[in-house]
Amino acid sequence: MRPESFECVTMTNGSASLPLRSVQGPVKATSLAALIFLSVVAACVIVPLLALAGYALQSAEIRQAILSQPIVSFQLLAAILLWLFLFAWPLKSLFSRLTWRRAVEITSESVAVRDTRSFGDSNWTAPLSSYKGIAHHTRSSLSGTRQELVLVHPDARRSVLLLTAEHISGSDISRITRLLALPQIAAAELYRLGSIGERRATGMSFGVSAA
């Protein structure tokens, strides 16, 4: 998951001194509403298909007709499996998104991240000196805009969201860059490294929480 996928960033010890500690995650109401909506749509599509398949297997005449044409049987089975996959994958992603939490601790030496997921936790650490700088990025969606500060790493998977708010002032940016002893870099660097755009077309609302 890209750093911008986390919609809420809550500083647990302020942002005036190191170490910087934050807890990051999605907006529960938004993700839960999307999960419920997609589950209802999936049920409306999948349940009738499974009911029809069950009826066909119970009917001797239909079962005999299906068995006599294996190509048709394969096509029907493939169609049902395709529908299952089309809904199962986004449902899994939404559930994972809803239950994903990230804890970040930044010291003068390193960046430590702990991701807590429903399907297993993971940890990683990177030297603070390996980061290129801090990018100030504005993200737009159908629900409006939000601004982000992202700690940018050459490996986009190691980039870390520092702050998100409706507006991030120049003084906030200067304070963070001085605190981490890193330069401010152009937001275009995020695009070049592939850190932006994972959910550009989802149309989901953003929630904002900032210290």
N, C-alpha and C positions, 0 to 999 in steps of 0.2 A: 504494500500500500504506500502510495506516495505521501510525502509530508502534508500536502495541501488537502488530503482526504480527511484529516482531522479538523473538525469544524469548531471545536471548543478547546481553548488553551487556558488553563488556570494555573497561575504561578502559586506554588505552595509556600514560598518563603520570600516573596517580593522579588523585585528585579533590580535592586540597588547594589547588590554585592554578590560575589561568588561564594558558594556554588549556586547556580541557577537551577531550580527544581520546578518542574511543571508536570501536570497530568493532562493528557490530551485524549480526545475521543469525539464521537459523532454527537449530533443532537438526537436524543432518544426519540422524541416525539415524531420527528421527521422520518427517521429510519423505521420506526415501528409502524407508522402509517403506510409507508411504502411496502413494508413486509406484509401487512394485513391485506392491502389492496391486491398485491400480486398473488397472494395465497387464495383469495376469493376468485380471482380470474382463473387461476390454475385449476381450482376445484370445478368451476363451471365448464371448463374444457375437458379436463381429464376424467372426471367422474362419469359423464355420459359415455365416453369412449370405453372405459373399463366395464361399465354396465352392459354396453352393447357387445363387447367381447365375451363377457360372461354368459350372456344370453345365447350367443352364437355357439359357444362350446357345449351348452346344455341341450341344444337342439340337434337331434341326430341328423336331420336332413341338411341343415346348414353345415354341420361339422363334416359330413360326408362330401358336400360340395367343395368345402375349403380344402380338404385333404386331396381331392381329385385334381386340384389346381395349385400345386406347390408354389408357383411363381406369385399368384395372387395372395396366397397365405403369407409369403415372405414380405410382399409389399404392404399388407395390412399391419404385420408385426413391426416393420420398419417405421411406418407412419406413427404408430402408438409410441414406440421408443423415442422417435424424434420429438414428439410433443412433450414427453416426459423430460427429455434432456433440455428442451428449450425453456422449461419452467424450473427444473431442478437447479440448473447452474445459477441463474440470477437469484433464486431463493436462498441458495447456499451463500452467495456473495453478500446479500442483504443481511442475513443472519450473522455472518462473520463480521460485517461492518457494525452491526448493532452491538455486538458483544466485545469488540476490539477496544482495548485501552492501552495507552502508551505512557510510560513514566520516563521522564528525561532528567538527567542530572549533568550539568556542565560545570566543570572545574577549570582552573587555569591550565590544566594539562590534558584533559580528555573530555569526550562526550560519551556518556553511557546511556543506553536505551534499553528499556525492558518492555516488550510487547506481550500483553496478556490477551489470549484469544480463547474461544470456546473449544478449539481443536488443538490446543497446545501453546505453551509460552516459548518465547525466545529472548535472548539477550545478545547485545553486541556493544563493543566499545571501539572508538576511533580517537586518535590523537587530535586535539584541537588544532594543532599546527598543520594538519593535513587538509583543513578546510580553506576554500578559496576566499570567502568573505560572506557578507550579509547582503541579501537582496531584498529590496522593498517592492512588493508586487501588489497590483490591484486585480482582484478577481471579480468577474461579472457573472450573474446568473439571472434567471427570470424573476427571482425574488429581490434582486438588487445587487449591490456591490459590497465587498469587504476588502480590507487591506491586510497584507501579511508581511511579516519579516521571516525570511527563510535563511537558515545557516546552510550555505551551499557547499557541497562536497563534489569532487570530480566524479565520484560514483553516485548517481542520482538516488540510489537506494539508501545512501548514508546521509542525505540531506535531511535537515531537521527543522520543523516549524517552531519558531521562537515565540511569535506573538500574532494574534489576529484581532482586529477591531474594525469598527466602521471607519475610523480615521486614526492613523498613526502619525504623530507629529515629527517634525525634524529633530526636536529635542529628544524624543524617545529613541529615534534611530541613532543619534550621536551618543546617547548614554549607553546603548547596547554595544555599539562598535568599540567605544572606549573600554567598556567592561571586559569584552572578549579580546581586545587588542587585534581586531581584524578590520579590514577596510570594507566600506560599502561598495558593492559591485552592481552593475546594471542588471535589471530584471531580465533582460534578453539572455543573460547567461543561463537562466533556468530553462528557457526554451532550447538553447543549444545543447544542454546536458540532458534534455528529455525529462525534466522534473515537473513539467506543467502539462495539463490537458487530459488527465486520466478521466475526469468526469465533466468535461466541458459541455457535453450535450445531454446531460441527464435531466436538467431542468429542476433539480431538487433545491429546496430552500436551504439557506445557510443560517445557523445559529452562531452568535458571537459571544465569546466570553474572554475578557482580557483583564490582566491585573492593572 
